């Protein structure tokens, strides 16, 4: 149960690192270092869909502008009808002028690690093409002072 709790904690701690770049040449304070080996490696691809959150405001703005322009024509009930038609036409034009959603792909690596003292950990971290892991690789589990954990090869 303790190992499962540690795995879940490490997973969430490292998911926040996945979105940011890790600078290997930057000096950071270290709380502790454990040594062990990789027992399994699995690549994970996580895809995020970024949606345009301002689309509703664009449609509202189009309806407002269209209604204002439509209100300039006619008189009496004709003016009301042209205002309504202008609002409908403006919102329709704004709705069709939709930018496509953007997609961001994050590459992660899931490492199952056996520490020299017998404990096992699962760590998910960003994929670094300069440091690819394989089963039986000797590693260092580095606990950084900001609460995150990083796995590096032991040279």
Beta strands, then each sheet from edge to edge (+ up, - down):
strand 1: 30-50
strand 2: 102-115
strand 3: 120-126
strand 4: 138-144
strand 5: 149-153
sheet 1: 3+ 2- 1+ 4- 5+
end
